[in-house]
């Protein structure tokens, strides 16, 4: 069953995941810094602060950003840079106090040290070996290959307001005719998750929407608003923002997503290769059975995905 909610959530999630996992955003652009001095600091490993003799550098800030940026969505971009520096200062102060109180030799510290050492080595291998191996040429080659298979299909961008009754839809239509803003009414009245974005659903193809919604959008011109339209989800008021001729999405729009796919493939292939030569013993019998079941389910999912891709392949346009 096609769902407007699923379409919106999937788009937002994919975008977020690509930004977080790829980890390829420059320090200044990530934090939204605008000053020339802040940009200059990222060119080399500059000292930003000294805490009881310990130097906090731009390199350390970048490493911290890779870990904690996903948790800073509520912090304005221009404040993320000083926020992370302050985080590193507080962390260093507590670490220095732990040493003064003799915690640098106990078992808790040693256990954590082994854990974080493995994480640091894994991250270094990922950046220097796997990520570095994904070149722009490789990404472009994948794009060109997939773009050549795309069937031209018109794409739309629209806002909508979803309500439960026809009367509510008619009342909203009347307010729009009087000049009230579509985005404001969507935020106030819509039942759909897109209301937080003024009802904006982004770009989509007609077959990604329920039939009634698709039929209504096809007859609109840019800027036009539909009459109340009923679907299985309720009553819609739709405003067409843009429509584009079919074809593959521009390379710059999908480059990051393609790189992410190639990175995941590279990681999986390396892990599979290492598993073959490693001695891995599962001591817990319950865990052993759960892993066996998980591998079976994963194989079934991959088989279904491969079958679906073979039946209908539109990798560069969807």
MODELLER restraints for C-alpha pairs under 7 A, 6 or more apart:
rsr = mdl.restraints
at = mdl.atoms
rsr.add(forms.Gaussian(group=physical.xy_distance, feature=features.Distance(at['CA:2:A'], at['CA:208:A']), mean=6.60, stdev=0.5))
rsr.add(forms.Gaussian(group=physical.xy_distance, feature=features.Distance(at['CA:2:A'], at['CA:209:A']), mean=6.05, stdev=0.5))
rsr.add(forms.Gaussian(group=physical.xy_distance, feature=features.Distance(at['CA:2:A'], at['CA:210:A']), mean=5.83, stdev=0.5))
rsr.add(forms.Gaussian(group=physical.xy_distance, feature=features.Distance(at['CA:3:A'], at['CA:209:A']), mean=6.68, stdev=0.5))
rsr.add(forms.Gaussian(group=physical.xy_distance, feature=features.Distance(at['CA:3:A'], at['CA:210:A']), mean=6.95, stdev=0.5))
rsr.add(forms.Gaussian(group=physical.xy_distance, feature=features.Distance(at['CA:4:A'], at['CA:209:A']), mean=6.48, stdev=0.5))
rsr.add(forms.Gaussian(group=physical.xy_distance, feature=features.Distance(at['CA:5:A'], at['CA:192:A']), mean=6.70, stdev=0.5))
rsr.add(forms.Gaussian(group=physical.xy_distance, feature=features.Distance(at['CA:5:A'], at['CA:193:A']), mean=6.50, stdev=0.5))
rsr.add(forms.Gaussian(group=physical.xy_distance, feature=features.Distance(at['CA:8:A'], at['CA:194:A']), mean=6.86, stdev=0.5))
rsr.add(forms.Gaussian(group=physical.xy_distance, feature=features.Distance(at['CA:8:A'], at['CA:201:A']), mean=6.05, stdev=0.5))
rsr.add(forms.Gaussian(group=physical.xy_distance, feature=features.Distance(at['CA:18:A'], at['CA:256:A']), mean=6.75, stdev=0.5))
rsr.add(forms.Gaussian(group=physical.xy_distance, feature=features.Distance(at['CA:18:A'], at['CA:257:A']), mean=6.08, stdev=0.5))
rsr.add(forms.Gaussian(group=physical.xy_distance, feature=features.Distance(at['CA:18:A'], at['CA:260:A']), mean=6.48, stdev=0.5))
rsr.add(forms.Gaussian(group=physical.xy_distance, feature=features.Distance(at['CA:20:A'], at['CA:70:A']), mean=6.48, stdev=0.5))
rsr.add(forms.Gaussian(group=physical.xy_distance, feature=features.Distance(at['CA:22:A'], at['CA:260:A']), mean=6.04, stdev=0.5))
rsr.add(forms.Gaussian(group=physical.xy_distance, feature=features.Distance(at['CA:23:A'], at['CA:66:A']), mean=6.52, stdev=0.5))
rsr.add(forms.Gaussian(group=physical.xy_distance, feature=features.Distance(at['CA:27:A'], at['CA:42:A']), mean=6.62, stdev=0.5))
rsr.add(forms.Gaussian(group=physical.xy_distance, feature=features.Distance(at['CA:27:A'], at['CA:62:A']), mean=6.42, stdev=0.5))
rsr.add(forms.Gaussian(group=physical.xy_distance, feature=features.Distance(at['CA:28:A'], at['CA:38:A']), mean=6.94, stdev=0.5))
rsr.add(forms.Gaussian(group=physical.xy_distance, feature=features.Distance(at['CA:28:A'], at['CA:39:A']), mean=5.95, stdev=0.5))
rsr.add(forms.Gaussian(group=physical.xy_distance, feature=features.Distance(at['CA:31:A'], at['CA:77:A']), mean=4.92, stdev=0.5))
rsr.add(forms.Gaussian(group=physical.xy_distance, feature=features.Distance(at['CA:31:A'], at['CA:78:A']), mean=5.48, stdev=0.5))
rsr.add(forms.Gaussian(group=physical.xy_distance, feature=features.Distance(at['CA:31:A'], at['CA:79:A']), mean=6.97, stdev=0.5))
rsr.add(forms.Gaussian(group=physical.xy_distance, feature=features.Distance(at['CA:31:A'], at['CA:80:A']), mean=5.21, stdev=0.5))
rsr.add(forms.Gaussian(group=physical.xy_distance, feature=features.Distance(at['CA:31:A'], at['CA:81:A']), mean=5.27, stdev=0.5))
rsr.add(forms.Gaussian(group=physical.xy_distance, feature=features.Distance(at['CA:32:A'], at['CA:77:A']), mean=4.87, stdev=0.5))
rsr.add(forms.Gaussian(group=physical.xy_distance, feature=features.Distance(at['CA:32:A'], at['CA:78:A']), mean=4.60, stdev=0.5))
rsr.add(forms.Gaussian(group=physical.xy_distance, feature=features.Distance(at['CA:33:A'], at['CA:78:A']), mean=5.37, stdev=0.5))
rsr.add(forms.Gaussian(group=physical.xy_distance, feature=features.Distance(at['CA:41:A'], at['CA:58:A']), mean=6.92, stdev=0.5))
rsr.add(forms.Gaussian(group=physical.xy_distance, feature=features.Distance(at['CA:42:A'], at['CA:58:A']), mean=6.44, stdev=0.5))
rsr.add(forms.Gaussian(group=physical.xy_distance, feature=features.Distance(at['CA:45:A'], at['CA:57:A']), mean=6.07, stdev=0.5))
rsr.add(forms.Gaussian(group=physical.xy_distance, feature=features.Distance(at['CA:45:A'], at['CA:58:A']), mean=5.37, stdev=0.5))
rsr.add(forms.Gaussian(group=physical.xy_distance, feature=features.Distance(at['CA:45:A'], at['CA:59:A']), mean=5.65, stdev=0.5))
rsr.add(forms.Gaussian(group=physical.xy_distance, feature=features.Distance(at['CA:46:A'], at['CA:57:A']), mean=5.34, stdev=0.5))
rsr.add(forms.Gaussian(group=physical.xy_distance, feature=features.Distance(at['CA:46:A'], at['CA:58:A']), mean=5.49, stdev=0.5))
rsr.add(forms.Gaussian(group=physical.xy_distance, feature=features.Distance(at['CA:47:A'], at['CA:55:A']), mean=6.21, stdev=0.5))
rsr.add(forms.Gaussian(group=physical.xy_distance, feature=features.Distance(at['CA:47:A'], at['CA:56:A']), mean=5.83, stdev=0.5))
rsr.add(forms.Gaussian(group=physical.xy_distance, feature=features.Distance(at['CA:47:A'], at['CA:57:A']), mean=4.33, stdev=0.5))
rsr.add(forms.Gaussian(group=physical.xy_distance, feature=features.Distance(at['CA:47:A'], at['CA:58:A']), mean=6.63, stdev=0.5))
rsr.add(forms.Gaussian(group=physical.xy_distance, feature=features.Distance(at['CA:48:A'], at['CA:56:A']), mean=5.63, stdev=0.5))
rsr.add(forms.Gaussian(group=physical.xy_distance, feature=features.Distance(at['CA:48:A'], at['CA:57:A']), mean=5.32, stdev=0.5))
rsr.add(forms.Gaussian(group=physical.xy_distance, feature=features.Distance(at['CA:48:A'], at['CA:58:A']), mean=6.76, stdev=0.5))
rsr.add(forms.Gaussian(group=physical.xy_distance, feature=features.Distance(at['CA:49:A'], at['CA:55:A']), mean=5.92, stdev=0.5))
rsr.add(forms.Gaussian(group=physical.xy_distance, feature=features.Distance(at['CA:49:A'], at['CA:56:A']), mean=5.24, stdev=0.5))
rsr.add(forms.Gaussian(group=physical.xy_distance, feature=features.Distance(at['CA:50:A'], at['CA:56:A']), mean=6.09, stdev=0.5))
rsr.add(forms.Gaussian(group=physical.xy_distance, feature=features.Distance(at['CA:51:A'], at['CA:89:A']), mean=6.97, stdev=0.5))
rsr.add(forms.Gaussian(group=physical.xy_distance, feature=features.Distance(at['CA:61:A'], at['CA:84:A']), mean=6.61, stdev=0.5))
rsr.add(forms.Gaussian(group=physical.xy_distance, feature=features.Distance(at['CA:61:A'], at['CA:85:A']), mean=6.46, stdev=0.5))
rsr.add(forms.Gaussian(group=physical.xy_distance, feature=features.Distance(at['CA:65:A'], at['CA:84:A']), mean=6.96, stdev=0.5))
rsr.add(forms.Gaussian(group=physical.xy_distance, feature=features.Distance(at['CA:98:A'], at['CA:104:A']), mean=6.74, stdev=0.5))
rsr.add(forms.Gaussian(group=physical.xy_distance, feature=features.Distance(at['CA:103:A'], at['CA:109:A']), mean=6.76, stdev=0.5))
rsr.add(forms.Gaussian(group=physical.xy_distance, feature=features.Distance(at['CA:130:A'], at['CA:266:A']), mean=6.59, stdev=0.5))
rsr.add(forms.Gaussian(group=physical.xy_distance, feature=features.Distance(at['CA:130:A'], at['CA:267:A']), mean=6.97, stdev=0.5))
rsr.add(forms.Gaussian(group=physical.xy_distance, feature=features.Distance(at['CA:131:A'], at['CA:263:A']), mean=6.47, stdev=0.5))
rsr.add(forms.Gaussian(group=physical.xy_distance, feature=features.Distance(at['CA:139:A'], at['CA:255:A']), mean=6.84, stdev=0.5))
rsr.add(forms.Gaussian(group=physical.xy_distance, feature=features.Distance(at['CA:139:A'], at['CA:258:A']), mean=6.36, stdev=0.5))
rsr.add(forms.Gaussian(group=physical.xy_distance, feature=features.Distance(at['CA:139:A'], at['CA:259:A']), mean=6.22, stdev=0.5))
rsr.add(forms.Gaussian(group=physical.xy_distance, feature=features.Distance(at['CA:146:A'], at['CA:315:A']), mean=6.27, stdev=0.5))
rsr.add(forms.Gaussian(group=physical.xy_distance, feature=features.Distance(at['CA:146:A'], at['CA:316:A']), mean=5.89, stdev=0.5))
rsr.add(forms.Gaussian(group=physical.xy_distance, feature=features.Distance(at['CA:147:A'], at['CA:248:A']), mean=5.47, stdev=0.5))
rsr.add(forms.Gaussian(group=physical.xy_distance, feature=features.Distance(at['CA:147:A'], at['CA:316:A']), mean=5.55, stdev=0.5))
rsr.add(forms.Gaussian(group=physical.xy_distance, feature=features.Distance(at['CA:150:A'], at['CA:247:A']), mean=6.31, stdev=0.5))
rsr.add(forms.Gaussian(group=physical.xy_distance, feature=features.Distance(at['CA:150:A'], at['CA:248:A']), mean=6.13, stdev=0.5))
rsr.add(forms.Gaussian(group=physical.xy_distance, feature=features.Distance(at['CA:150:A'], at['CA:314:A']), mean=5.53, stdev=0.5))
rsr.add(forms.Gaussian(group=physical.xy_distance, feature=features.Distance(at['CA:150:A'], at['CA:316:A']), mean=6.51, stdev=0.5))
rsr.add(forms.Gaussian(group=physical.xy_distance, feature=features.Distance(at['CA:150:A'], at['CA:317:A']), mean=6.57, stdev=0.5))
rsr.add(forms.Gaussian(group=physical.xy_distance, feature=features.Distance(at['CA:151:A'], at['CA:247:A']), mean=6.57, stdev=0.5))
rsr.add(forms.Gaussian(group=physical.xy_distance, feature=features.Distance(at['CA:152:A'], at['CA:246:A']), mean=4.14, stdev=0.5))
rsr.add(forms.Gaussian(group=physical.xy_distance, feature=features.Distance(at['CA:152:A'], at['CA:247:A']), mean=4.40, stdev=0.5))
rsr.add(forms.Gaussian(group=physical.xy_distance, feature=features.Distance(at['CA:153:A'], at['CA:245:A']), mean=6.83, stdev=0.5))
rsr.add(forms.Gaussian(group=physical.xy_distance, feature=features.Distance(at['CA:153:A'], at['CA:246:A']), mean=3.87, stdev=0.5))
rsr.add(forms.Gaussian(group=physical.xy_distance, feature=features.Distance(at['CA:153:A'], at['CA:247:A']), mean=6.18, stdev=0.5))
rsr.add(forms.Gaussian(group=physical.xy_distance, feature=features.Distance(at['CA:154:A'], at['CA:205:A']), mean=6.26, stdev=0.5))
rsr.add(forms.Gaussian(group=physical.xy_distance, feature=features.Distance(at['CA:154:A'], at['CA:244:A']), mean=5.75, stdev=0.5))
rsr.add(forms.Gaussian(group=physical.xy_distance, feature=features.Distance(at['CA:154:A'], at['CA:245:A']), mean=4.79, stdev=0.5))
rsr.add(forms.Gaussian(group=physical.xy_distance, feature=features.Distance(at['CA:154:A'], at['CA:246:A']), mean=4.18, stdev=0.5))
rsr.add(forms.Gaussian(group=physical.xy_distance, feature=features.Distance(at['CA:155:A'], at['CA:203:A']), mean=6.22, stdev=0.5))
rsr.add(forms.Gaussian(group=physical.xy_distance, feature=features.Distance(at['CA:155:A'], at['CA:204:A']), mean=5.37, stdev=0.5))
rsr.add(forms.Gaussian(group=physical.xy_distance, feature=features.Distance(at['CA:155:A'], at['CA:205:A']), mean=4.67, stdev=0.5))
rsr.add(forms.Gaussian(group=physical.xy_distance, feature=features.Distance(at['CA:155:A'], at['CA:243:A']), mean=5.62, stdev=0.5))
rsr.add(forms.Gaussian(group=physical.xy_distance, feature=features.Distance(at['CA:155:A'], at['CA:244:A']), mean=5.15, stdev=0.5))
rsr.add(forms.Gaussian(group=physical.xy_distance, feature=features.Distance(at['CA:155:A'], at['CA:245:A']), mean=6.54, stdev=0.5))
rsr.add(forms.Gaussian(group=physical.xy_distance, feature=features.Distance(at['CA:155:A'], at['CA:246:A']), mean=6.34, stdev=0.5))
rsr.add(forms.Gaussian(group=physical.xy_distance, feature=features.Distance(at['CA:156:A'], at['CA:203:A']), mean=5.26, stdev=0.5))
rsr.add(forms.Gaussian(group=physical.xy_distance, feature=features.Distance(at['CA:156:A'], at['CA:204:A']), mean=5.39, stdev=0.5))
rsr.add(forms.Gaussian(group=physical.xy_distance, feature=features.Distance(at['CA:156:A'], at['CA:205:A']), mean=6.12, stdev=0.5))
rsr.add(forms.Gaussian(group=physical.xy_distance, feature=features.Distance(at['CA:156:A'], at['CA:242:A']), mean=5.81, stdev=0.5))
rsr.add(forms.Gaussian(group=physical.xy_distance, feature=features.Distance(at['CA:156:A'], at['CA:243:A']), mean=4.33, stdev=0.5))
rsr.add(forms.Gaussian(group=physical.xy_distance, feature=features.Distance(at['CA:156:A'], at['CA:244:A']), mean=6.37, stdev=0.5))
rsr.add(forms.Gaussian(group=physical.xy_distance, feature=features.Distance(at['CA:157:A'], at['CA:201:A']), mean=6.67, stdev=0.5))
rsr.add(forms.Gaussian(group=physical.xy_distance, feature=features.Distance(at['CA:157:A'], at['CA:202:A']), mean=5.14, stdev=0.5))
rsr.add(forms.Gaussian(group=physical.xy_distance, feature=features.Distance(at['CA:157:A'], at['CA:203:A']), mean=4.32, stdev=0.5))
rsr.add(forms.Gaussian(group=physical.xy_distance, feature=features.Distance(at['CA:157:A'], at['CA:204:A']), mean=6.42, stdev=0.5))
rsr.add(forms.Gaussian(group=physical.xy_distance, feature=features.Distance(at['CA:157:A'], at['CA:240:A']), mean=6.30, stdev=0.5))
rsr.add(forms.Gaussian(group=physical.xy_distance, feature=features.Distance(at['CA:157:A'], at['CA:241:A']), mean=5.39, stdev=0.5))
rsr.add(forms.Gaussian(group=physical.xy_distance, feature=features.Distance(at['CA:157:A'], at['CA:242:A']), mean=5.02, stdev=0.5))
rsr.add(forms.Gaussian(group=physical.xy_distance, feature=features.Distance(at['CA:157:A'], at['CA:243:A']), mean=6.15, stdev=0.5))
rsr.add(forms.Gaussian(group=physical.xy_distance, feature=features.Distance(at['CA:158:A'], at['CA:200:A']), mean=5.96, stdev=0.5))
rsr.add(forms.Gaussian(group=physical.xy_distance, feature=features.Distance(at['CA:158:A'], at['CA:201:A']), mean=5.82, stdev=0.5))
rsr.add(forms.Gaussian(group=physical.xy_distance, feature=features.Distance(at['CA:158:A'], at['CA:202:A']), mean=6.50, stdev=0.5))
rsr.add(forms.Gaussian(group=physical.xy_distance, feature=features.Distance(at['CA:158:A'], at['CA:238:A']), mean=6.84, stdev=0.5))
rsr.add(forms.Gaussian(group=physical.xy_distance, feature=features.Distance(at['CA:158:A'], at['CA:239:A']), mean=5.55, stdev=0.5))
rsr.add(forms.Gaussian(group=physical.xy_distance, feature=features.Distance(at['CA:158:A'], at['CA:240:A']), mean=4.49, stdev=0.5))
rsr.add(forms.Gaussian(group=physical.xy_distance, feature=features.Distance(at['CA:158:A'], at['CA:241:A']), mean=4.99, stdev=0.5))
rsr.add(forms.Gaussian(group=physical.xy_distance, feature=features.Distance(at['CA:158:A'], at['CA:242:A']), mean=6.90, stdev=0.5))
rsr.add(forms.Gaussian(group=physical.xy_distance, feature=features.Distance(at['CA:159:A'], at['CA:199:A']), mean=4.63, stdev=0.5))
rsr.add(forms.Gaussian(group=physical.xy_distance, feature=features.Distance(at['CA:159:A'], at['CA:200:A']), mean=4.21, stdev=0.5))
rsr.add(forms.Gaussian(group=physical.xy_distance, feature=features.Distance(at['CA:159:A'], at['CA:201:A']), mean=5.79, stdev=0.5))
rsr.add(forms.Gaussian(group=physical.xy_distance, feature=features.Distance(at['CA:159:A'], at['CA:238:A']), mean=5.82, stdev=0.5))
rsr.add(forms.Gaussian(group=physical.xy_distance, feature=features.Distance(at['CA:159:A'], at['CA:239:A']), mean=5.16, stdev=0.5))
rsr.add(forms.Gaussian(group=physical.xy_distance, feature=features.Distance(at['CA:159:A'], at['CA:240:A']), mean=6.59, stdev=0.5))
rsr.add(forms.Gaussian(group=physical.xy_distance, feature=features.Distance(at['CA:160:A'], at['CA:199:A']), mean=4.98, stdev=0.5))
rsr.add(forms.Gaussian(group=physical.xy_distance, feature=features.Distance(at['CA:160:A'], at['CA:200:A']), mean=6.76, stdev=0.5))
rsr.add(forms.Gaussian(group=physical.xy_distance, feature=features.Distance(at['CA:160:A'], at['CA:236:A']), mean=6.36, stdev=0.5))
rsr.add(forms.Gaussian(group=physical.xy_distance, feature=features.Distance(at['CA:160:A'], at['CA:237:A']), mean=5.46, stdev=0.5))
rsr.add(forms.Gaussian(group=physical.xy_distance, feature=features.Distance(at['CA:160:A'], at['CA:238:A']), mean=4.36, stdev=0.5))
rsr.add(forms.Gaussian(group=physical.xy_distance, feature=features.Distance(at['CA:160:A'], at['CA:239:A']), mean=6.16, stdev=0.5))
rsr.add(forms.Gaussian(group=physical.xy_distance, feature=features.Distance(at['CA:161:A'], at['CA:186:A']), mean=5.13, stdev=0.5))
rsr.add(forms.Gaussian(group=physical.xy_distance, feature=features.Distance(at['CA:161:A'], at['CA:190:A']), mean=4.81, stdev=0.5))
rsr.add(forms.Gaussian(group=physical.xy_distance, feature=features.Distance(at['CA:161:A'], at['CA:199:A']), mean=6.08, stdev=0.5))
rsr.add(forms.Gaussian(group=physical.xy_distance, feature=features.Distance(at['CA:161:A'], at['CA:236:A']), mean=5.54, stdev=0.5))
rsr.add(forms.Gaussian(group=physical.xy_distance, feature=features.Distance(at['CA:161:A'], at['CA:237:A']), mean=5.18, stdev=0.5))
rsr.add(forms.Gaussian(group=physical.xy_distance, feature=features.Distance(at['CA:161:A'], at['CA:238:A']), mean=6.63, stdev=0.5))
rsr.add(forms.Gaussian(group=physical.xy_distance, feature=features.Distance(at['CA:162:A'], at['CA:190:A']), mean=4.78, stdev=0.5))
rsr.add(forms.Gaussian(group=physical.xy_distance, feature=features.Distance(at['CA:162:A'], at['CA:191:A']), mean=5.39, stdev=0.5))
rsr.add(forms.Gaussian(group=physical.xy_distance, feature=features.Distance(at['CA:162:A'], at['CA:192:A']), mean=5.95, stdev=0.5))
rsr.add(forms.Gaussian(group=physical.xy_distance, feature=features.Distance(at['CA:162:A'], at['CA:234:A']), mean=6.45, stdev=0.5))
rsr.add(forms.Gaussian(group=physical.xy_distance, feature=features.Distance(at['CA:162:A'], at['CA:235:A']), mean=5.62, stdev=0.5))
rsr.add(forms.Gaussian(group=physical.xy_distance, feature=features.Distance(at['CA:162:A'], at['CA:236:A']), mean=4.72, stdev=0.5))
rsr.add(forms.Gaussian(group=physical.xy_distance, feature=features.Distance(at['CA:162:A'], at['CA:237:A']), mean=6.77, stdev=0.5))
rsr.add(forms.Gaussian(group=physical.xy_distance, feature=features.Distance(at['CA:163:A'], at['CA:169:A']), mean=6.41, stdev=0.5))
rsr.add(forms.Gaussian(group=physical.xy_distance, feature=features.Distance(at['CA:163:A'], at['CA:190:A']), mean=5.79, stdev=0.5))
rsr.add(forms.Gaussian(group=physical.xy_distance, feature=features.Distance(at['CA:163:A'], at['CA:191:A']), mean=5.87, stdev=0.5))
rsr.add(forms.Gaussian(group=physical.xy_distance, feature=features.Distance(at['CA:163:A'], at['CA:234:A']), mean=5.89, stdev=0.5))
rsr.add(forms.Gaussian(group=physical.xy_distance, feature=features.Distance(at['CA:163:A'], at['CA:235:A']), mean=5.26, stdev=0.5))
rsr.add(forms.Gaussian(group=physical.xy_distance, feature=features.Distance(at['CA:163:A'], at['CA:236:A']), mean=6.58, stdev=0.5))
rsr.add(forms.Gaussian(group=physical.xy_distance, feature=features.Distance(at['CA:164:A'], at['CA:234:A']), mean=4.90, stdev=0.5))
rsr.add(forms.Gaussian(group=physical.xy_distance, feature=features.Distance(at['CA:164:A'], at['CA:235:A']), mean=5.88, stdev=0.5))
rsr.add(forms.Gaussian(group=physical.xy_distance, feature=features.Distance(at['CA:165:A'], at['CA:234:A']), mean=6.79, stdev=0.5))
rsr.add(forms.Gaussian(group=physical.xy_distance, feature=features.Distance(at['CA:165:A'], at['CA:235:A']), mean=6.16, stdev=0.5))
rsr.add(forms.Gaussian(group=physical.xy_distance, feature=features.Distance(at['CA:166:A'], at['CA:235:A']), mean=6.12, stdev=0.5))
rsr.add(forms.Gaussian(group=physical.xy_distance, feature=features.Distance(at['CA:169:A'], at['CA:228:A']), mean=5.72, stdev=0.5))
rsr.add(forms.Gaussian(group=physical.xy_distance, feature=features.Distance(at['CA:169:A'], at['CA:235:A']), mean=6.30, stdev=0.5))
rsr.add(forms.Gaussian(group=physical.xy_distance, feature=features.Distance(at['CA:169:A'], at['CA:236:A']), mean=6.85, stdev=0.5))
rsr.add(forms.Gaussian(group=physical.xy_distance, feature=features.Distance(at['CA:169:A'], at['CA:237:A']), mean=6.64, stdev=0.5))
rsr.add(forms.Gaussian(group=physical.xy_distance, feature=features.Distance(at['CA:170:A'], at['CA:228:A']), mean=6.53, stdev=0.5))
rsr.add(forms.Gaussian(group=physical.xy_distance, feature=features.Distance(at['CA:176:A'], at['CA:182:A']), mean=6.68, stdev=0.5))
rsr.add(forms.Gaussian(group=physical.xy_distance, feature=features.Distance(at['CA:183:A'], at['CA:198:A']), mean=3.97, stdev=0.5))
rsr.add(forms.Gaussian(group=physical.xy_distance, feature=features.Distance(at['CA:183:A'], at['CA:199:A']), mean=6.25, stdev=0.5))
rsr.add(forms.Gaussian(group=physical.xy_distance, feature=features.Distance(at['CA:184:A'], at['CA:198:A']), mean=6.41, stdev=0.5))
rsr.add(forms.Gaussian(group=physical.xy_distance, feature=features.Distance(at['CA:186:A'], at['CA:195:A']), mean=5.21, stdev=0.5))
rsr.add(forms.Gaussian(group=physical.xy_distance, feature=features.Distance(at['CA:186:A'], at['CA:198:A']), mean=5.32, stdev=0.5))
rsr.add(forms.Gaussian(group=physical.xy_distance, feature=features.Distance(at['CA:186:A'], at['CA:199:A']), mean=5.36, stdev=0.5))
rsr.add(forms.Gaussian(group=physical.xy_distance, feature=features.Distance(at['CA:187:A'], at['CA:195:A']), mean=4.58, stdev=0.5))
rsr.add(forms.Gaussian(group=physical.xy_distance, feature=features.Distance(at['CA:187:A'], at['CA:196:A']), mean=5.82, stdev=0.5))
rsr.add(forms.Gaussian(group=physical.xy_distance, feature=features.Distance(at['CA:187:A'], at['CA:198:A']), mean=5.46, stdev=0.5))
rsr.add(forms.Gaussian(group=physical.xy_distance, feature=features.Distance(at['CA:194:A'], at['CA:200:A']), mean=6.00, stdev=0.5))
rsr.add(forms.Gaussian(group=physical.xy_distance, feature=features.Distance(at['CA:194:A'], at['CA:201:A']), mean=6.39, stdev=0.5))
rsr.add(forms.Gaussian(group=physical.xy_distance, feature=features.Distance(at['CA:206:A'], at['CA:214:A']), mean=5.04, stdev=0.5))
rsr.add(forms.Gaussian(group=physical.xy_distance, feature=features.Distance(at['CA:212:A'], at['CA:230:A']), mean=6.87, stdev=0.5))
rsr.add(forms.Gaussian(group=physical.xy_distance, feature=features.Distance(at['CA:212:A'], at['CA:231:A']), mean=5.82, stdev=0.5))
rsr.add(forms.Gaussian(group=physical.xy_distance, feature=features.Distance(at['CA:216:A'], at['CA:226:A']), mean=6.72, stdev=0.5))
rsr.add(forms.Gaussian(group=physical.xy_distance, feature=features.Distance(at['CA:217:A'], at['CA:240:A']), mean=6.81, stdev=0.5))
rsr.add(forms.Gaussian(group=physical.xy_distance, feature=features.Distance(at['CA:220:A'], at['CA:240:A']), mean=6.44, stdev=0.5))
rsr.add(forms.Gaussian(group=physical.xy_distance, feature=features.Distance(at['CA:221:A'], at['CA:240:A']), mean=6.64, stdev=0.5))
rsr.add(forms.Gaussian(group=physical.xy_distance, feature=features.Distance(at['CA:222:A'], at['CA:240:A']), mean=5.27, stdev=0.5))
rsr.add(forms.Gaussian(group=physical.xy_distance, feature=features.Distance(at['CA:222:A'], at['CA:241:A']), mean=5.42, stdev=0.5))
rsr.add(forms.Gaussian(group=physical.xy_distance, feature=features.Distance(at['CA:222:A'], at['CA:242:A']), mean=5.64, stdev=0.5))
rsr.add(forms.Gaussian(group=physical.xy_distance, feature=features.Distance(at['CA:223:A'], at['CA:239:A']), mean=6.29, stdev=0.5))
rsr.add(forms.Gaussian(group=physical.xy_distance, feature=features.Distance(at['CA:223:A'], at['CA:240:A']), mean=5.43, stdev=0.5))
rsr.add(forms.Gaussian(group=physical.xy_distance, feature=features.Distance(at['CA:223:A'], at['CA:241:A']), mean=5.59, stdev=0.5))
rsr.add(forms.Gaussian(group=physical.xy_distance, feature=features.Distance(at['CA:224:A'], at['CA:239:A']), mean=5.70, stdev=0.5))
rsr.add(forms.Gaussian(group=physical.xy_distance, feature=features.Distance(at['CA:224:A'], at['CA:240:A']), mean=5.88, stdev=0.5))
rsr.add(forms.Gaussian(group=physical.xy_distance, feature=features.Distance(at['CA:225:A'], at['CA:238:A']), mean=5.53, stdev=0.5))
rsr.add(forms.Gaussian(group=physical.xy_distance, feature=features.Distance(at['CA:225:A'], at['CA:239:A']), mean=4.33, stdev=0.5))
rsr.add(forms.Gaussian(group=physical.xy_distance, feature=features.Distance(at['CA:225:A'], at['CA:240:A']), mean=6.66, stdev=0.5))
rsr.add(forms.Gaussian(group=physical.xy_distance, feature=features.Distance(at['CA:226:A'], at['CA:237:A']), mean=5.85, stdev=0.5))
rsr.add(forms.Gaussian(group=physical.xy_distance, feature=features.Distance(at['CA:226:A'], at['CA:238:A']), mean=5.18, stdev=0.5))
rsr.add(forms.Gaussian(group=physical.xy_distance, feature=features.Distance(at['CA:226:A'], at['CA:239:A']), mean=6.39, stdev=0.5))
rsr.add(forms.Gaussian(group=physical.xy_distance, feature=features.Distance(at['CA:227:A'], at['CA:237:A']), mean=6.36, stdev=0.5))
rsr.add(forms.Gaussian(group=physical.xy_distance, feature=features.Distance(at['CA:228:A'], at['CA:235:A']), mean=6.26, stdev=0.5))
rsr.add(forms.Gaussian(group=physical.xy_distance, feature=features.Distance(at['CA:228:A'], at['CA:236:A']), mean=5.62, stdev=0.5))
rsr.add(forms.Gaussian(group=physical.xy_distance, feature=features.Distance(at['CA:228:A'], at['CA:237:A']), mean=5.26, stdev=0.5))
rsr.add(forms.Gaussian(group=physical.xy_distance, feature=features.Distance(at['CA:229:A'], at['CA:235:A']), mean=5.43, stdev=0.5))
rsr.add(forms.Gaussian(group=physical.xy_distance, feature=features.Distance(at['CA:229:A'], at['CA:236:A']), mean=5.01, stdev=0.5))
rsr.add(forms.Gaussian(group=physical.xy_distance, feature=features.Distance(at['CA:229:A'], at['CA:237:A']), mean=6.52, stdev=0.5))
rsr.add(forms.Gaussian(group=physical.xy_distance, feature=features.Distance(at['CA:230:A'], at['CA:236:A']), mean=6.25, stdev=0.5))
rsr.add(forms.Gaussian(group=physical.xy_distance, feature=features.Distance(at['CA:247:A'], at['CA:317:A']), mean=6.76, stdev=0.5))
rsr.add(forms.Gaussian(group=physical.xy_distance, feature=features.Distance(at['CA:248:A'], at['CA:316:A']), mean=5.41, stdev=0.5))
rsr.add(forms.Gaussian(group=physical.xy_distance, feature=features.Distance(at['CA:248:A'], at['CA:317:A']), mean=4.96, stdev=0.5))
rsr.add(forms.Gaussian(group=physical.xy_distance, feature=features.Distance(at['CA:249:A'], at['CA:316:A']), mean=6.37, stdev=0.5))
rsr.add(forms.Gaussian(group=physical.xy_distance, feature=features.Distance(at['CA:249:A'], at['CA:317:A']), mean=5.72, stdev=0.5))
rsr.add(forms.Gaussian(group=physical.xy_distance, feature=features.Distance(at['CA:282:A'], at['CA:288:A']), mean=5.99, stdev=0.5))
